[in-house]
Amino acid sequence: MTRGKPRVHVMDRISAWLARGVIAFLYVPIVAVVVLSFNASDVTYRWTGFSTKWYAELAGDTDLLATLLTSVEVAVLAATLATVCGLLAAMGLNRLRSRFRGVFMAGLFLPLVVPEIVLGVALLSIFGALHVGLGMGTLVLGHLVVTLPYAALIVFGAYGSLDPSLGEAAADLGCRGWTAFRKVTFPLLRQALAAAWLLSFTISFGNIVMSTFTNGVGSTTLPLRVYSLLKGGLTPEINALGTLLVLFTFLIIVCVGVRQMRQVLTGGNRSPQ
């Protein structure tokens, strides 16, 4: 037993350093983006002093801000549709017999294993065959195909964990149909639906492959615009935009964390009845 202790200690140290390396690999680029957004130089590889002029440049770049608004609109629509469709799919699949449920689940989660470029080419072919003009509608549908499996997976797991007797108990108490869903099912699924919506929003907002095939005139998203700008070289203006997005994400995480902490403290302070 004594001989085994040094080896365990060495493995613990190696695991700790590997964990530090992974954290550094994830967060060092983010820190670099934030720092370089305040670079006064026109190029990112040479530091010439502290300046906030790139944030002013970003505020005056109407084209870039328009693509940001487009990405937000598409992400909100796609996330909302994916969450609603995922909820309906979970409720419907829960009522199907086992042999049919497996077939429908396989079709629903198929986009998770099919390469996204194949899905994009397939949708573009369908839109072309139907003579559908590319625009916001096709862009939202394309993002819905990508985000729906993730939302359905989260909601399906949460819905399957509910006690089946809750519906019968609600019916015995006079709650049927929409009333039972609004007062019983929805409150229990609220956190899962929020998680599905946020994940779908994130996937849609950062999507570039599907957007390449389904966007049209006036529906260019922010990732596509940034990608086109990168062909001419990375500018601190892009770093300024990335910094604002990081700050916005951090604020969302803080708000969600504070809310959950309040729920934990409130639940812990409740006296047993």
C-alpha positions in Angstrom: 0.0 0.0 0.0 2.9 2.4 0.7 4.4 1.9 -2.7 1.1 2.8 -4.4 0.8 6.2 -2.8 3.5 8.0 -4.8 2.1 6.8 -8.0 -1.4 8.0 -7.1 0.1 11.4 -6.1 1.9 11.7 -9.4 -1.3 10.8 -11.3 -3.3 13.5 -9.4 -0.7 16.1 -10.3 -0.7 15.1 -13.9 -4.5 15.3 -14.0 -4.5 18.7 -12.3 -2.0 20.1 -14.9 -4.0 18.6 -17.7 -7.1 20.3 -16.4 -5.2 23.6 -16.2 -4.0 23.2 -19.7 -7.6 22.5 -21.0 -8.9 25.6 -19.1 -6.1 27.7 -20.6 -6.7 26.4 -24.1 -10.4 27.4 -23.7 -10.0 30.8 -22.1 -6.8 32.3 -23.4 -8.2 33.0 -26.9 -11.2 34.8 -25.3 -8.9 36.9 -23.1 -6.8 37.7 -26.2 -9.9 38.8 -28.1 -10.9 41.1 -25.3 -7.4 42.6 -24.9 -6.8 43.1 -28.6 -10.2 44.9 -29.0 -8.6 47.8 -27.2 -5.6 47.9 -29.5 -5.0 51.3 -31.1 -3.3 49.7 -34.1 -5.1 48.8 -37.3 -3.7 45.3 -37.2 -4.1 42.8 -34.4 -0.5 41.4 -34.3 1.1 44.8 -33.2 0.2 46.6 -30.0 0.5 50.3 -30.2 -1.5 51.5 -27.2 -4.8 51.5 -25.5 -7.8 52.8 -27.4 -11.6 52.4 -27.6 -11.9 53.7 -31.2 -12.8 50.3 -32.5 -16.0 50.3 -30.4 -16.9 53.6 -32.0 -16.1 52.1 -35.4 -18.4 49.1 -34.6 -21.2 51.4 -33.5 -21.0 53.2 -36.9 -20.8 50.0 -39.0 -24.5 49.7 -40.0 -23.9 46.7 -42.3 -22.3 44.7 -39.5 -25.0 45.7 -37.0 -27.7 44.8 -39.6 -26.3 41.3 -39.9 -26.2 41.1 -36.1 -29.9 42.0 -35.9 -30.6 39.4 -38.6 -28.8 36.7 -36.7 -30.7 37.5 -33.5 -34.1 37.5 -35.3 -33.4 34.2 -37.0 -32.0 32.6 -33.8 -35.1 33.7 -31.8 -37.5 32.4 -34.4 -35.6 29.1 -34.9 -35.2 28.5 -31.1 -38.8 29.2 -30.4 -40.0 26.9 -33.2 -37.6 24.2 -32.2 -38.7 24.3 -28.6 -42.4 24.3 -29.4 -41.9 21.5 -32.0 -39.7 19.6 -29.6 -42.4 19.8 -26.9 -45.1 18.6 -29.3 -42.9 15.8 -30.5 -42.2 14.7 -26.9 -45.9 14.7 -26.0 -46.8 12.9 -29.2 -44.0 10.3 -29.0 -44.9 9.6 -25.4 -48.3 8.4 -26.6 -47.2 6.2 -29.4 -46.6 2.5 -29.1 -43.0 1.3 -28.8 -42.5 0.1 -32.4 -43.7 3.3 -34.0 -42.0 5.5 -31.5 -38.6 4.1 -32.4 -39.2 4.9 -36.1 -40.3 8.5 -35.4 -37.4 9.1 -33.0 -34.9 7.9 -35.5 -36.3 10.3 -38.1 -36.4 13.2 -35.6 -32.8 12.7 -34.5 -31.4 11.9 -37.9 -29.9 15.4 -38.5 -27.6 14.8 -35.5 -25.7 12.1 -37.5 -26.0 13.5 -41.0 -23.3 16.0 -42.0 -24.7 19.5 -41.9 -23.3 20.2 -45.4 -25.4 17.4 -46.7 -28.5 18.8 -45.1 -27.8 22.2 -46.5 -27.4 20.9 -50.1 -30.6 18.8 -49.7 -32.6 21.8 -48.5 -31.2 24.0 -51.2 -32.2 21.4 -53.8 -35.7 21.3 -52.4 -36.1 25.0 -52.4 -34.8 25.1 -56.0 -37.2 22.4 -57.1 -40.1 24.2 -55.5 -38.9 27.6 -56.9 -38.8 29.1 -53.4 -36.8 32.3 -53.2 -34.0 32.3 -50.6 -34.5 34.7 -47.7 -35.5 34.9 -44.0 -38.0 32.1 -44.4 -35.7 29.6 -45.8 -33.0 30.6 -43.4 -35.2 30.0 -40.4 -36.3 26.6 -41.8 -32.7 25.6 -42.3 -31.8 26.5 -38.7 -34.9 24.7 -37.5 -33.7 21.5 -39.1 -30.4 21.9 -37.3 -31.7 22.9 -33.9 -34.9 20.8 -33.6 -33.1 17.5 -32.7 -31.2 19.2 -29.8 -34.3 20.8 -28.4 -36.4 17.6 -28.8 -33.7 15.6 -27.1 -33.7 17.8 -24.0 -37.5 18.1 -23.8 -38.0 14.4 -24.5 -35.8 13.4 -21.6 -37.5 15.9 -19.2 -41.0 14.9 -20.4 -40.2 11.2 -20.1 -39.1 11.6 -16.5 -42.5 13.0 -15.4 -44.8 10.8 -13.4 -47.6 9.5 -15.7 -50.1 9.6 -12.9 -49.8 13.4 -12.8 -52.3 13.7 -15.7 -54.8 11.4 -14.0 -54.4 13.3 -10.7 -55.0 16.6 -12.5 -58.1 15.2 -14.2 -59.4 14.0 -10.8 -59.0 17.6 -9.5 -60.9 19.0 -12.5 -58.0 20.0 -14.7 -58.2 18.7 -18.2 -56.6 19.4 -21.5 -55.0 22.8 -21.8 -55.7 23.6 -18.1 -53.8 20.6 -16.9 -50.9 21.4 -19.3 -50.7 25.0 -18.1 -50.9 24.3 -14.4 -49.2 21.0 -14.1 -47.1 19.9 -17.0 -45.6 23.3 -18.1 -44.3 24.4 -14.7 -42.5 21.0 -14.4 -41.0 21.4 -17.8 -40.1 25.1 -17.5 -36.4 24.6 -16.9 -36.0 22.0 -19.6 -37.8 24.3 -22.1 -35.6 27.2 -21.2 -32.5 25.0 -21.6 -33.7 23.8 -25.0 -34.4 27.3 -26.1 -31.1 28.7 -25.0 -29.2 25.8 -26.6 -31.1 26.2 -29.9 -30.5 29.9 -29.8 -26.8 29.4 -29.4 -26.6 26.8 -32.2 -28.6 29.0 -34.5 -26.8 32.2 -33.8 -23.4 30.7 -34.5 -24.4 28.6 -37.4 -22.5 29.1 -40.7 -22.8 25.9 -42.7 -26.6 25.8 -43.0 -26.7 29.6 -43.4 -24.4 29.4 -46.4 -27.0 27.3 -48.3 -30.2 28.9 -47.1 -29.6 32.6 -46.9 -30.6 35.1 -49.6 -30.4 38.8 -50.4 -31.0 40.8 -47.2 -30.7 37.7 -44.9 -26.9 37.6 -44.3 -26.2 36.5 -40.8 -23.4 37.7 -38.6 -21.1 34.6 -38.9 -21.3 34.9 -42.7 -20.4 38.6 -42.6 -17.5 38.0 -40.2 -16.2 35.2 -42.4 -16.3 37.4 -45.4 -14.5 40.2 -43.5 -11.8 37.7 -42.3 -10.8 37.1 -46.0 -9.4 40.6 -46.0 -7.6 40.2 -42.6 -8.6 40.3 -39.0 -9.3 43.8 -37.7 -9.7 44.9 -34.1 -13.3 45.8 -34.9 -14.1 42.1 -35.1 -12.5 41.7 -31.7 -14.6 44.5 -30.3 -17.7 42.7 -31.6 -16.5 39.5 -30.0 -15.9 41.2 -26.7 -19.4 42.5 -26.6 -20.8 39.1 -27.4 -18.7 37.6 -24.6 -19.9 40.2 -22.2 -23.5 39.6 -23.2 -23.1 35.8 -22.7 -21.4 36.4 -19.3 -24.3 38.6 -18.2 -26.8 35.9 -19.1 -24.8 33.2 -17.2 -24.6 35.5 -14.2 -28.4 36.2 -14.3 -29.2 32.6 -14.6 -26.8 31.6 -11.8 -28.2 34.3 -9.5 -31.8 33.1 -10.2 -30.9 29.5 -9.5 -29.1 30.4 -6.3 -32.2 32.3 -5.1 -34.3 29.3 -5.8 -31.9 27.1 -3.8 -31.8 29.5 -0.9 -35.6 29.9 -1.0 -36.1 26.2 -1.1 -33.6 25.6 1.7 -35.2 28.2 3.9 -38.7 26.8 3.6 -40.0 25.2 6.8 -41.4 21.7 6.4 -45.2 21.5 6.4 
